[in-house]
Amino acid sequence: MAGLCEGGNEPPGSLKASKHGHSTTTALLKVTEDIRKAMDMGEVTALTLLDFSNAFGSVDIDLLLAKMKTLHLSDNTLSWMDSYLRDRQQCVSLDNQFSQWRCTKAGVPQGSVLGPLLFSIYINDISKNLQYCRYHLYADDLQLYIHSRPNTINESIDKLNCDLATVSTWAANFGLALNSSKTQAIIIGHKRLVNSLNNSNLSVIQERKAQLLGNGNKMQGYSGSEDEVIGKKKRKAFLDLLLEASLGGVKLTDTELREEVDTFMFEGHDTTSAGMCWALYMLGLHPEVQAKAFEEQERVFQGSTRSVTMKDLSEMKYLEQVIKESLRLYPSVPFIGRLLNEDIEIGGYKLPAGCILTLHIYQVHRNPKQFPNPHKFDPDNFLPERIAKRHPYAYVPFSAGPRNCVGQKFALLEEKTVLSYMLRNFKWSSLDKVEDIKLVAELVLRPENGIRLKITKRGDKRL
C-alpha cells in the first residue's frame, strides 16, 4: 500500500480485488492444515466462524488514520489516504452489472484491493484481546479456534466463549457488530472422538429420565430423607430439576438438557478461578486475616486431613466473609450490561428503549455511602449486622434480579472448598503492593502481569 502511494504513485480508481467464492469458506481452508495436525495428534478443535456486519462501511476513518500513523507511513501517504477515504466514488459490480457511482465519505472501499488492507490495519490489535484462542482473519471474516484433548473439550469451549465475548465487546467499541446470522460454531475431530464427548453425559441424562418416568415424574429419596452429614433434607440436583421441568412443562431434548448442564458446570470456570486468585492475594497481604481464617479451619477439622463435607463448608463463616470481601474489591466480572425494553427515567434523565446500560460493579462496590473506607480490605463488612444496614443492591458480584448468576451459590462452595485446602496446607504471602497491580477490566477482571505469591508449606501437613 505504501509503495502505491509513495512518490505520487496513487492507486488508480479502477484498481480492484477479486474474491472467488464465499470468504468464510476460503478462510476455513486457511486453518484446515492446523486442524488436520491436531486430529493426527488425537485432539479435537472447537471453532467459531465470525462475520462482521457491514464491516468495511463501519470503519471509523479518524481511528483508522490514527492507527496508520503508528506504521511510520510518510506524511504524503497519510495525507493522500485522508483525502481518498473522505471523498471518493464507489460502485458495486455483480456478474458484469454495475451500479451507479456514488460519493462515499465513510468506511473503506469495497471491491478495491485497499479495502482488506485497510480493514486489517483497523483491527490489527484484536489479537491482544484474545486470552486463549488462535485466530485467522480473511477480509472481514474471523475464525477463533482452540485445540484440546477430548476429555477437556468443555473447558476449551468455555475459553472459546470467553474470547468470543471479548471480541464482541471489542468490536462494539470500534463501531463494528457481529453478524449473528453468519456466525457458526462447530467441533472438529475424528468422529469417534467427537461422539465420545457427548455420549457419557447423554447416557446419564437418559438413565435419569427413565428413573423419573418410572417413579411417576418424581425422584425418590428427596421427600423426607435427610443427609447424614448436613442433617437437612436433601436438595434435588440441578439435572433432576431440569428433567422434572421438562416433563411437566417446556419440552427439552436430551441434547438441550446436556447443554444446560454443561453451561452450569463450566461457564463459571474462569470467573471462579479469578475469584480464588484475588482472595489468596488479599490473604497474602493481610496476615492477621489469614491467621483468623486458618484458626477457623483448625476448629472445623481438628487437625484431620479428611475431605471437605457440606457440613464443614456451612461452618466456614469467616472464610465466606473473606471471599465476599475479595469479590467486593475485585469482582470477577467488573461490569454487566442490560438492554432496555421500555423507556425509563434515572436521575432526571429519560433513557429510551433499545439502549444498553452498563453497570460498573467495580465502582458500585466502592461507594463510601455503603462501605465506609471502601478501599480497605475488611471481611467484617459482611457481618450480618452490617449487611442488614446496606442497600440490597450495594453488593452485586453475581449481578441481581431475574438475570443474576444461576451458579453463584455453586461458585461460593467451589471457592470455599479450594481455599480451605490452601489455607490448611500453606501460608501465603503477597509480593506485590496493591498500588503496583495494574488491572485489566475485560470480561473477567485480571492483573495485567499476574500476581506473585510466596507459598510456604505448613508444618508436617500431609498433602
Backbone hydrogen bonds, N-H to C=O, Kabsch-Sander energy under -0.5 kcal/mol:
donor,donor_aa,acceptor,acceptor_aa,energy
5,C,1,M,-1.5
6,E,2,A,-3.1
8,G,5,C,-1.2
9,N,6,E,-1.5
10,E,8,G,-2.2
15,L,12,P,-1.7
17,A,111,G,-2.0
26,T,22,H,-2.1
27,A,23,S,-2.7
28,L,24,T,-2.2
29,L,25,T,-1.6
30,K,26,T,-0.9
30,K,27,A,-0.7
31,V,27,A,-0.7
31,V,28,L,-0.9
32,T,28,L,-0.5
32,T,29,L,-0.7
33,E,29,L,-0.5
35,I,31,V,-2.2
36,R,32,T,-2.8
37,K,33,E,-2.1
38,A,34,D,-1.7
39,M,35,I,-2.3
40,D,36,R,-2.2
41,M,37,K,-1.1
42,G,39,M,-1.8
43,E,38,A,-2.8
44,V,148,S,-2.6
45,T,188,I,-3.1
46,A,146,I,-2.3
47,L,45,T,-0.6
47,L,186,I,-3.0
48,T,144,L,-2.8
49,L,184,Q,-3.0
50,L,48,T,-0.6
50,L,142,L,-3.5
52,F,140,D,-1.6
53,S,177,A,-3.1
55,A,52,F,-0.9
58,S,54,N,-1.1
58,S,55,A,-0.9
59,V,56,F,-0.8
61,I,59,V,-0.7
64,L,60,D,-2.5
65,L,61,I,-2.8
66,A,62,D,-1.8
67,K,63,L,-1.9
68,M,64,L,-2.2
69,K,65,L,-1.6
70,T,66,A,-0.7
70,T,67,K,-0.7
71,L,68,M,-1.6
72,H,69,K,-1.3
73,L,68,M,-0.8
78,L,74,S,-2.4
79,S,75,D,-2.7
80,W,76,N,-2.3
81,M,77,T,-2.7
82,D,78,L,-2.4
83,S,79,S,-2.1
84,Y,80,W,-2.8
85,L,81,M,-2.7
86,R,82,D,-1.6
87,D,83,S,-1.1
88,R,104,T,-1.7
90,Q,102,R,-2.2
94,L,97,Q,-2.4
97,Q,94,L,-1.3
99,S,92,V,-2.4
102,R,90,Q,-1.7
104,T,88,R,-3.2
107,G,59,V,-1.2
108,V,56,F,-2.3
115,G,112,S,-1.2
117,L,113,V,-0.9
118,L,114,L,-3.1
119,F,115,G,-2.6
120,S,116,P,-2.1
121,I,117,L,-1.7
122,Y,118,L,-2.1
123,I,119,F,-1.6
124,N,121,I,-1.3
126,I,123,I,-1.8
128,K,125,D,-0.9
129,N,126,I,-1.4
130,L,127,S,-0.9
134,R,145,Y,-2.7
136,H,143,Q,-1.7
138,Y,141,D,-2.8
141,D,138,Y,-2.7
142,L,50,L,-2.2
143,Q,136,H,-2.7
144,L,48,T,-2.2
145,Y,134,R,-2.1
146,I,46,A,-1.8
148,S,44,V,-2.0
152,T,149,R,-2.0
153,I,150,P,-1.2
156,S,152,T,-1.8
157,I,153,I,-2.6
158,D,154,N,-1.9
159,K,155,E,-1.9
160,L,156,S,-2.6
161,N,157,I,-2.6
162,C,158,D,-1.9
163,D,159,K,-2.4
164,L,160,L,-2.4
165,A,161,N,-2.4
166,T,162,C,-1.9
167,V,163,D,-2.6
168,S,164,L,-2.2
169,T,165,A,-2.2
170,W,166,T,-2.9
171,A,167,V,-3.0
172,A,168,S,-2.0
173,N,169,T,-1.8
174,F,170,W,-0.9
174,F,171,A,-0.8
175,G,172,A,-1.4
176,L,171,A,-3.2
179,N,51,D,-4.0
180,S,178,L,-1.0
182,K,179,N,-1.2
183,T,180,S,-0.8
184,Q,49,L,-1.9
186,I,47,L,-2.8
188,I,45,T,-3.1
193,L,190,H,-1.0
194,V,190,H,-2.2
195,N,191,K,-2.5
196,S,192,R,-1.4
197,L,193,L,-0.9
197,L,194,V,-0.7
198,N,194,V,-0.7
198,N,195,N,-0.8
199,N,195,N,-1.7
200,S,196,S,-0.8
202,L,198,N,-2.6
203,S,199,N,-2.4
204,V,200,S,-1.7
205,I,201,N,-2.1
206,Q,202,L,-2.7
207,E,203,S,-2.3
208,R,204,V,-2.5
209,K,205,I,-2.5
210,A,206,Q,-2.0
211,Q,207,E,-1.7
212,L,208,R,-2.1
213,L,209,K,-2.5
214,G,210,A,-1.9
215,N,211,Q,-0.9
215,N,212,L,-0.7
216,G,213,L,-1.1
217,N,212,L,-2.2
218,K,212,L,-0.6
222,Y,219,M,-0.6
227,D,232,K,-2.7
231,G,227,D,-2.9
234,K,225,S,-1.4
241,L,237,A,-2.0
242,L,238,F,-2.1
243,L,239,L,-2.5
244,E,240,D,-2.5
245,A,241,L,-2.2
246,S,242,L,-2.4
247,L,243,L,-2.4
248,G,244,E,-1.5
249,G,245,A,-1.6
257,L,253,T,-2.3
258,R,254,D,-2.3
259,E,255,T,-2.2
260,E,256,E,-1.9
261,V,257,L,-2.2
262,D,258,R,-2.7
263,T,259,E,-2.3
264,F,260,E,-2.1
265,M,261,V,-2.4
266,F,262,D,-2.7
267,E,263,T,-2.1
269,H,266,F,-1.6
272,T,268,G,-2.5
273,S,269,H,-1.9
274,A,270,D,-2.0
275,G,271,T,-2.2
276,M,272,T,-2.1
277,C,273,S,-1.9
278,W,274,A,-2.3
279,A,275,G,-1.9
280,L,276,M,-2.3
281,Y,277,C,-2.1
282,M,278,W,-2.3
283,L,279,A,-2.5
284,G,280,L,-2.3
285,L,281,Y,-1.2
286,H,282,M,-1.4
289,V,286,H,-0.7
290,Q,286,H,-2.2
291,A,287,P,-2.5
292,K,288,E,-1.6
293,A,289,V,-2.4
294,F,290,Q,-2.4
295,E,291,A,-2.2
296,E,292,K,-1.6
297,Q,293,A,-1.6
298,E,294,F,-2.2
299,R,295,E,-2.0
300,V,296,E,-1.9
301,F,297,Q,-2.6
302,Q,298,E,-2.3
304,S,301,F,-2.4
313,L,309,T,-2.1
314,S,310,M,-2.0
315,E,311,K,-0.9
315,E,312,D,-1.1
316,M,312,D,-0.5
316,M,313,L,-1.1
317,K,315,E,-1.8
320,E,316,M,-1.7
321,Q,317,K,-1.7
322,V,318,Y,-2.2
323,I,319,L,-2.4
324,K,320,E,-2.5
325,E,321,Q,-2.4
326,S,322,V,-2.2
327,L,323,I,-2.3
328,R,324,K,-1.5
329,L,325,E,-2.0
330,Y,326,S,-3.0
336,I,359,L,-1.9
338,R,357,L,-2.3
340,L,338,R,-0.5
340,L,355,C,-2.8
344,I,351,L,-2.3
346,I,349,Y,-2.6
349,Y,346,I,-1.8
351,L,344,I,-3.4
351,L,349,Y,-0.6
354,G,340,L,-2.6
355,C,352,P,-1.5
357,L,338,R,-3.1
357,L,355,C,-0.6
359,L,336,I,-3.0
359,L,357,L,-0.5
360,H,358,T,-0.6
361,I,334,P,-0.9
361,I,359,L,-1.3
362,Y,334,P,-1.7
363,Q,360,H,-0.7
364,V,360,H,-2.2
365,H,361,I,-2.3
366,R,363,Q,-1.6
367,N,364,V,-1.3
370,Q,367,N,-1.3
371,F,367,N,-2.7
376,K,373,N,-1.8
378,D,376,K,-0.8
381,N,378,D,-2.4
382,F,379,P,-2.0
383,L,380,D,-1.7
386,R,383,L,-0.9
387,I,383,L,-2.3
388,A,384,P,-2.0
389,K,385,E,-0.6
389,K,386,R,-0.7
390,R,386,R,-0.6
390,R,387,I,-1.4
394,A,391,H,-2.1
398,F,399,S,-0.5
399,S,396,V,-1.7
403,R,400,A,-0.5
404,N,401,G,-1.5
405,C,398,F,-2.5
408,Q,405,C,-1.3
411,A,407,G,-2.7
412,L,408,Q,-2.1
413,L,409,K,-2.1
414,E,410,F,-2.2
415,E,411,A,-2.6
416,K,412,L,-2.5
417,T,413,L,-2.2
418,V,414,E,-2.3
419,L,415,E,-2.8
420,S,416,K,-2.0
421,Y,417,T,-1.4
422,M,418,V,-2.3
423,L,419,L,-2.7
424,R,420,S,-2.2
425,N,421,Y,-1.5
426,F,422,M,-1.9
427,K,456,T,-3.2
429,S,454,K,-2.0
430,S,284,G,-1.1
431,L,452,R,-2.3
432,D,452,R,-0.5
436,D,433,K,-1.1
437,I,433,K,-0.6
437,I,434,V,-1.3
438,K,436,D,-0.6
439,L,437,I,-0.6
440,V,446,R,-3.2
441,A,439,L,-0.5
442,E,440,V,-1.4
442,E,444,V,-1.0
445,L,332,S,-2.7
446,R,440,V,-2.1
448,E,438,K,-3.5
450,G,447,P,-1.3
453,L,451,I,-0.6
454,K,429,S,-3.5
455,I,453,L,-0.5
456,T,427,K,-2.3
458,R,425,N,-2.4
459,G,457,K,-0.6
461,K,458,R,-1.9
